[in-house]
Amino acid sequence: MKTHEEPDVNEVNKESRWYLYLIENKLGQLYTGITTDPARRIAQHRGEKPGGAKALKGKSPLAFRAIFELNSKSDAAKLECRIKKLSRVQKDKIIQTGLLPLTSTEEPSPSSTLRAIRQVQHL
């Protein structure tokens, strides 16, 4: 009789973590996306691994401007959609403040934000 093995808690938690990120390309343009593994995803976008976004092809160097940890894929996808509709000035404000809008309003506010897990300075 086979014994039932419990799943590795770290693996379960790892898969439930979703990240929303903003990447800047060599032209100064921002790209917004979501992933479960930011390091893998930027390697894909840079062409180091297969699967990068066509919008970023040939636009390296690429650099993370901000990465945010979210509770679910659904939350990440909803915020990705909202952020893609924002102006460059509004996206820059998100990068500078580390605050994400949680409502359909354009401006992020401290009362409706998610914790920025990583803020990367523009070089």
N, C-alpha and C positions, 0 to 999 in steps of 0.2 A: 504494500500500500504506500503510495507516494505521500510525502508530507507536504502540507501547504506552506510555502515560504511567504513571509510577510514582505510587502514591497519596501524598498529602501525609502525611508521618510525623506531623505535629502533629494532623491530623484523625484518624488511626488511633488515636493515643494518647488523644486527647480522648474518643473514643467508648468506649474501654476503661476509662475512669475512672468509677467509680460512687461515689456519695456517700450516706451514711446521715445523716439529719438529725433533730433534735428541734426543734419549733416550739412556742412558748407563745402561747396566744391571750389575749384580753382578760379571760377568766374565770380565767386562771391554769392552764388545762388544757394538758397536753402532747400533741402529735401527733407520731408517728414515721413517717417515710417514706423512700423511696429515689429517686434521680434521677441523671441524667448532667449536669444543669445546675441547681445550686441557685438561681441568680438567676432563671432562667425559672420554676422550680417555685414559688418563693414569690410571684412575680408572679401566677401562676395561682391560687394559694390566696387571694391578696388580692383576686381578681376583676379584676385589671388585664389579664389574658389569659384566654382560655377554657381550661377543663380542670382547675380546682381541685377539691379533695376536698370532698364534701358535708358532711363532719364539721366543716369550718372555715368554711362559708358563714355570713356574718353575724357572725363572731366576731373581726373585725379590731378593733384592730391586732394583727398577728402579728409575732413576732420569733424569729429563729433563736436557740436556746439553745446548740446544738452542731452541728457538721458534721464528719463523719469521711470520709476517702477510703479506698476499698476497692479490692481488686484485680479484682473481677469482679461481675457482676450476681448471680451465685449467692451469693457471700459476703455481699453487701449484703442480699439477700432473706432469707437464713438469720438474719442478725443482727437484721434488722427484726422478724422473727417472734419471736425471743427477747426483744427489748426490749419489744415490745408486751405481753408476758406479765408483765413486772416491775411491782412496786409503784411508786408515785410516789416514795417515799423512795429506792428503788434507782435510778430514773431520775435523780433529783436528784444522787445520788452520781456517776453517769456524767458528768453535766454539770460537776460541781465538780472531778472528778479528771481528766477527759479520757480515761478508760480505758474500753474496751469489753470485755465478757466474750466470750471465744472458746469457752467450753465451756458446757454446760448448767447450770453452777452459777449461782447468783443474784448473787454478788458479783464485781465485776471485780477482777482482780489484776494487778500489774505484770508478772508472768511470762506473762500471756496477754492481751495488749492490742494494739490497733492505734493508730497515731499519729493524734492529733487534728490536723486541718489548720486548724481554725478553732474558736475558743472565743469565744462572744459573751456578754458579761456581761448579766445581767438588769437592765433599766432600771427 
